[in-house]
Structure formats: structure tokens, C-alpha cells
Amino acid sequence: MPAASAAKRRLLLVDDDPMLLTLLSTMLRHAGYDTVQATSAEEAMPIARQEDPDLALLDINLPGMSGLELAERLTAETAVPFMFLSVLDAADTVRKAAAHGAVGYLVKPIEAAQVTPAVEAALARADDIKRLRRSEVNLTAALAAGRETSMAVGVLMARFSTDRDAAFEVLRERARAQRRKINEVATQVLEAEEILASFHQAFRDHGRGG
């Protein structure tokens, strides 16, 4: 039975070995994935742009443009995450893969039992990265667009000893729960802070008066 978690996820397979491509495609389609194939980096790039796959599996030792060079182009020109395939099970190769932003790594000869778990783990890692980037973009946009939001995030950071991302997420979640705009909730936070600040001053005055 196809894996439910793999439904509708599309994979780009890039290797100059047609037999390996067929084998990988068959295994992954059986696991519930959709696959597209390329035998070179030059063939893979237009496919990546057009198909926008959820993950690319790249052979490191491709003829012409290498898999590492292809990874650099994917990073620069698309949002497609990638993992590497290689016969080289060496520490320096793994480090190179990580340095290029790979979300996974498979060593040839490919063992059928390892393929689907490795792809699922790579997709999960890629999804986590996308969520973090989306959150960062949302945070940057919100802070740039709203003075109140930026100030409220600072208030929450100071009062609850947290970082900027966490403060923004809590503020946004509160706005969603109340079905209000984030700047409205931010204004509420600032007003509450002003009220508390006035109480601090009142207590100080009271202490001096006593």
C-alpha cells in the first residue's frame, strides 16, 4: 500500500545510470510518490523549474555539471530541496553534501529498505526548513510593516525573557485566536504595558510618601 504521508509528493531523480533511475522510480512510486527523471544536471534544471518537485535526489558524480554544482544552481535559482546519491561513503563527501545544504544522503549501492525512510526523513527536514523560512519572512514583513508590532514584540521579549521569534509567534497566535489583526493585538499589549508602568510609578511615589 502506498504511504499516506507520501501522497502527491513529487520527486526529481537525477542520475546518469538509466537502470538505477528506473529502480529508484519504481520503488518510490510503489511507496506512493510521483517521480520525474533526468540523466544530467543540464536536463534536470528546466525540469526543476517547471515541475517544482518537493525533493530532488542528485547523483554527486554526474557527467558535465556535477551534482554539487547542480545543487548550487538549485539553491540559487529555485526553492527545490535536495539530497545526494553517491558511491563515496567518506566523511569529506558527507561534509560537502551538508555544506551545500543537502537534507539527506544515500550511499550506493542503494538498498531498497533504506530508500523510502531516507526520502521521508529528507522531506521532513525540508518541510521544517520551509516552515522556518516562512516564519522568518512573516516576522520580517510584520516588523517592517508595523511599529506597534515591533514594539510589542520587544515588550514580550523583555517581560517573558524570550527571543524575538517566539515573541512574534505568540503574538500572532493570539491574534489568530481572537480573529483580529496582529497590529491590533500589539496595540493592546502596549496599552497594557503602559498601565502596568503607571502602577510602578504609583508604587514608587507611594513608597517615597510613606
N, C-alpha and C positions, 0 to 999 in steps of 0.2 A: 504494500500500500504506500502511496506517496506520503511524504512527511507533510503534515498540515502546516508546519511553520515555514516550509519551503514554497508554499503555493504562490505562484505568479512571480517568483523571484527570477530574474534573468541573469545569466552568467555569460561572460565573454571568455572563450578558451583560446589561448594563443600559443601554438607550438608548431615547429616545423616538421613534426612526426605525424603524418596522417593517421597512422594506426593508433597512436596514443590519443589523438584528438577524438577519434571515433569511440575508443574505450571510455574516455572520460565523459564524453557526451552521453553515451548510453547509460553509464552509472548514475550520472546526475539527473538525467531525465527520468530514470526509474525512481529516483528519490523525490521527484516532484518539481524539479527545476526546469526552466526553459533555457536553452543554450544556443549561442551563436558562435561560429568558429572563424579563426584566421590562422594562416600559416606563417605570417610575418608581421613585424611591427608596422610596416607601411600599409599593409592590408587592414590591420587592427584599428588604426586611428580613425578613419572615416566611419567604421562600424561603431566605435565607441561614441562618437559624436551623434550618430543617427539613432542608435538603439538605446543609449544611456543605460547600460546594464547596471545591476545592483552590485556586481563584483566582477573583476577581471582576474583570470588565472594566467599568469605570464611565465613562459619559459625564460630563464635568465639568458641562456646561450642561443639566442635567435640569430639567424644569418642576417647580415646587414646591420640594421639598428638593433642593438641588444635589448634584452628585457629590461635592464636597468635604465637604459636611455628611453625606452618606451614608457616606463614608469614616470620618469621625469616629465615627459610630454603630457601624460595623462593628468599629472598633478597641476601642470601649468595651464592646460587648455580645457580640462573637463573637471567634473566632480566625481569621477568614477574611482572607487576604492579598488585596491588590487592586492593579490597575494602572489608569491613566486613559486615556480616549479624548477627544481634543479637536481642534477646528479651530484652536486658538490655539497656534501654534508660536513662543511667546515665552518669553524667559528667565525672566520673573517667574512665568509659569504653571508652568514646569518646577520652579522653586524651591518653589512652593506644593505641587506634587504630592509632591516629596521630603519637604517638611516634614510632610505628612500621612501619611508612611510608605509611599508607593507603592513597589512593587517593579518597576514598569515604566511605559512611556508610549508611546502610539501617536498619531500625528497624522493627522487626517482631511484629505483623502480617503484612506481606507485602501488601501494597496497590498497585493494578495494575497501577494506574495512576502515581505512583511515580517511578516505576521501570526503565522505559526507560529513563526519564530525568536524574535520578541519575546515570545510567550507562553511558549516553552520557557525563555528566559532569566529571565523573571519567576518562573516556577515554581521554577527552580533557586535563585534568590535567596531565595524564600520558604522553600524547604526548608532552606537554610543558616541562616536566621533561626530557624526552628523548632528545629533542632539546637542552636544556641547557647542558646536559651531553655531547652530541655530540660536541657542540661548545667548551666546556671546553677541551675535548680531542683534538680537532683540534688545539686549541690555544696552548696547552701544547706541542703538537708534532711540530707545526710550530716554536715555540720559541726555542725549544730544537734543532731543525734541522738547523736553520738559524740565524747566528749572525746579519746579516743585518736586518732581520725581527724583531728581538728583539729590536735592536737599533731604528728602525723606529717607532715601537710601542711606545717606550719611548719618542721619539720626538713628536709624535702626542698627547700623553697624556699631555706633558708639554705645547705645543703650544695651544691646544684647551681645556685644563682643563677638561679632561675626564678620565674615568677609563680604565684599560687595555683591558677588554673585548670589550668595544665599539671601542677603537682604532684599535684593531685587526680586528673586523668585517668590519669597514670602509675600512681598508687596503685590506682585502680580496675581498670585493665588488668591489673596484676599479680595482683590478687585474682581476676579472672575466669580468667586463665591457670592459676592454681593451684586454681581451684574452691573458693575459701574466701571467707568474709565479709570485707568491707573492713576492719572493725574488728580482725579477727584479724591481717591483714597489717600494719595500722597499729601494733598492739602489737609485732609483730616488728621493725618499723622503730625503734620507741622503745627496745626492748631492745638492738638493735644499736648505737644511738647511745649508750646508757649504757655498753656495753662499750668503745666507742671512747673515750668520755670518761674512763673509768678508766685506759686506756692513756696518755692525755695526762697525767693526774696522775702516773702511774708514771714517765713520762719526765722530768717536771719534778723529781720527787723524786730521780731518778737523777742528774740534772744538778747539783742542789744538793749531793748527796752526794759527787760527784766533785770 
